[in-house]
């Protein structure tokens, strides 16, 4: 957002809530503060108060649509809002999403106002016992998520694969287009990885599910060793459940070790009733690495071309994790040997 819009944000929020909560009086806004998280889109926490009753929390969050790395074709704020709304009153805990606003006269761009749930995201520094308890609860939620009737929930707009083989093909083609659009210079590892992905598309998918895309620590809020909110759904998709499981695996294995992760995978299989397909998980481990680097390269493009001059964009663009690049290169080399 523009600096003058940020400066006026308390007044914008006061006017917006006053208009959208017609049964209350004397709306006031306090403690507007930018969230330290949310690298892809800017977020501000704030507190609201008013006289009267309204079915809205007073601890709130404002999230702007302007993205440092994603285009709406891949991950729009409106898509995320619609998924959040569909997940209300399901076993997947999510913050209440109250409004999605398209009118640019308010803040110059689309935005969402949602509930701010009390909780922590700092998983890495927890005691092993707490990490284990949180992950066990998360796996219960993930298994329930993968058993949701996404068609009945109205989520077919995400793009439903017609069969198992199309699950991987759809996401690979989408992100190949995005990467080609954003690249400023040749990226040999990315090119070789895309060729590997196309050669190794999984064909056996036991259930087509609602996936989150990025799951587990970093994407959840927890309190008292329980998950209280699933936060990030801008990469939500309909497809192979092994994609989510692979992302969870490579994010938490370095933190909690092989024994814990293997126990979580087995528990997921028991709760979900979905067979664990290791080849599919290996494929999605490579794909998720490709996706992460692609997002960082997109941020570099936006900064280098002058589309966005925010330091936030440059920081994200320079953050392409070497571990992702090394993982892709290792697997591609192993299969070529």
N, C-alpha and C positions, 0 to 999 in steps of 0.2 A: 504494500500500500504506500501511497505517497506520504511524505512527512507531515503535511498539513492535515491529512485525514487521520493519521495516528494521533496528532495533537488534539484533534476534535473528537476522538473516539468516545470519551465519556459522555459528551453531549449527544452524539449520534446514538449511542446505546440507550440513553435516557429517553430520547424522542421515539426510538423504535419500540421499546417496551411499552411506552405510554400508548402508542397507537395500537399495538397488538394485544394489549391487556386492558380492554375497555372497561372492565368492572373494578379496576383498582384506581387509586388516586395517589398523587404526590410521589411518583417514582423517583428514586435517587440511585446513583451509581457510585460505587466506592472501590478503592484499591485495584484499579486497572493495572495489570502487570503482564508483560510479555512472558510467555512460557519459555523456559530454557530448552524444551524439547521441540519436536515438530520441524525437522530440517526441511521437509519437502514443502510445507505450507505454514505460514505464520499463524500463531495462536496467541490470544490474550485471555487471561483469567480476569474475572471481575465479580464483584458482589453487588447485588441489587436489593433494594428495599422498597416497600410500598405500603399503603394503607388499603386494607381489603383483602379478599381471598382470591387466589389464582392457582391453577393446577400446574405450577411451574416452580422449579427449585430457585432459591435465591443465590446459590453458588453456581456461577455460570462460566461458559467459555465461548469466545468468539473466534471462529476460524475462517480466514480469508481464502479465496479460491486461488489467488496467484501462486503458482508453483515454481520452485527452483529447478525442477527436473522433469516433471511429468507433463504431458499434454492431455487434454480431455479425452482424446481417442483411447488412451491407455488407462488413465486413472483420474476420473473427474470427481470433484467434491460432491456434485449432485448424485452421482452413482453411490458414493459412500453414504450419503444421507438416506437414500432410499433403502440401502441394505440395513442401516441402523434401525430405521423405522420398522422394517420387516422382522427384525430380530427381537423387538420389544415383546415381552411376555413369552419368551422361549427359554430353554435351559442355558442359552448363551447370554451371560450378563453384559449389558451394554448401557452406556449413559443415555438418558432420554434426549432425543433430538427434537427440538421444538419448532424451529423455523429454518427453511432454506430460502434465501432471498436473492432474486435475480435483478431487481431494480437497481441500476448503477447510481441512482440519485442519492442513495444512502451512503455508500462507502466507496463508490467508484468501481466496484467489482462484486461478483457473487460472494455470499458468505453464509455461514451456518451459525446458529446459536444453539448450544446444547448444555446439558447439565454437566457440572464439574463434580466428579465422584471423588470422595476422599480416599486416598490410598498412596502407595509407594510404587516406584518403578525400578529401584536400585536392587536388582536381583543379585548381581555379582558379589556384593559385600555381605550377603547374608550367611548365617551359619549353615553348614551342610544339611542339618535336620530341617531347617526352614525351607531351604531350596528344594529338598525332596518332597516335602508336604505340598508346596505350591505346585510343583510339576505334576504330582499325582492328581491334584484337583484339576489342573489344566487339562490333563489327558482325559479325565472324565468329561469335561466340557467339550473337548475336541471330538470325542466319540459321539456325544449327543448332537453336536453340530453336523457331523457327517451323516446323521440319521434324520435330519430335518427334511420335510417335504418342500423343497425349494420351489417347485412348480406351484403348489397350493399357496405359497407365500408371495407369489407374484414376482419371482426373481428370474424368470426366463429372459428378461431384457438384458441380462448379463451376457447372453450368447451361449445357448445350450448346445454342446456337441451332440451329433446324432448317434454317435457310437463311441466305443472305447478308443479306437485308433485316432479319432478326430480330436480327442482331449488334448494330447500333446501337440498335434499339428496346429491347432488354433492358436495356442499361446506362443509357439515358436514363430509362426508367421507374423503374428502381431508385433513381437519384439524385434524380429529381424527388420521389419519396416521402420520401426521407431529408431533403431540403431543406425540404419543407413541414413535416415533423415538428419540425425544429430551429429554424425562424425565429421570432424574437421580435417582429419588426416588418417591414413591407413592404420589399422589396428590388426596386425597379423594374428595375435592370439584370439581375438574376437572372431575373425574370419574363420580360422581353423576350428574354433569351438562351434560355430554355427554349422559348419559342414558335419562335424561329429554329431550334433543334435539331430540333424536331418537324417543321418544314417542310422540312428539308434532310437527312433520314435517308438515308445511302448505301444503295443497293440492290445494287451490284455488289461482291462480295467473292470474290476468286479462291481463297482457301484459308482455312478456319476453323482457328485455331491456338490454342496456349497462349500467352496474353499475360501480361505482368507488371504492367502498369498504370502503374508508375513505373519508368523505366529510365535507365541511364546514370549519369553523375557524380552522386554523392550516394547512389546505391543500389548501388555496387560498391566493393570493395576492390581495390587494385592494388599491385604490387610489381615493381620492375625493369621498368617500362613494360609490364607484363602484368596482365590482370585475373585475380585469384586467387579472388574470391568475389562472387557475386550475392547481395545481402543482404535485400532488402525484397520480400516476396511476399504481404503481407496484402491487396493489391488485385488479386491474380491473377485471371484470367478466361479464358473460352473465347470467341474472337470474331475480329474483323478485325485482321490484323497491322499495318494502317496506323495503328492506335491507338498501338502502341508506337513506331512510326517517327515519328509526329507529336510524341510526347512528347520523344523524343530530339532532334528537330529544334529545337523551341522552347527546350529547355534548353541546348543547346550552341552554337547559331548565334551568340548574342551573345558567346560566349567565343572561338570559333575562326574565325568568318567564313563568308561564303557559299560560297567556293570549296571549303573543307574539307568543309563539310556536304554540298554537292552531290556531292562525290566519295564520301562515305560512303554516301549514299542509292543512288548508282549501284552501288557495290560490294555493298551489301546485296541489291539486285535480282539481280546476277550470282550471288551465293552461294546465295540462297534459292530462286531460280527463280520468285519471286512478282512480278508486275507492280506497278510503283509507280503508285498511283492518287492523284493530287494532290488531287482533290476530296474524297476520303475523308480525306486527311491534314488538309485545311483544316477539315473537320467536326470531327475529333478534337482539333485545336488548340483550337477553341472549347469542346468538351466538357471537355477536361482543365482548361481555365481555370475552367469552371463547377464542376467537381469540387473543385478546390483551394480555391476561395472557399467552397464548401459545407462543406468540412471545417473551415475556420476559423470559420465561423458556428456550427457545432455546438459548437465549444469555447467560444465566447462564451455560448451557451445554458447549457452545463453550469456555467460559473462564475456567471453572473447568477442562475440559479435556485437556487444553493446545492448542486447535485448534486456538484460538485467545487470545492474551495477551494484547489487547488494553484496556485502561481504559474506552474508549467509550463503549466497549462491557459489561464490568462489571456494568457501570452506568445504561445502558438500562436493563440489567438482574435484577437489584435490584429495578427497577421501576414498577414492577407489581402493578398496582394501587389497593389499598385495596377496593376502591369503586366498582371496577369490581367484585372482589371476593365476596363482601357483596351482590351485586346485584344478582349474580348467586345463592348464598346460600339462599337469601330471597325468590326468586321465586320458587326454587326447594322445599323449606320447605313449602311454601304456598300450592303448588299443592299436596304435600304429606299428608297434614293435612286433 
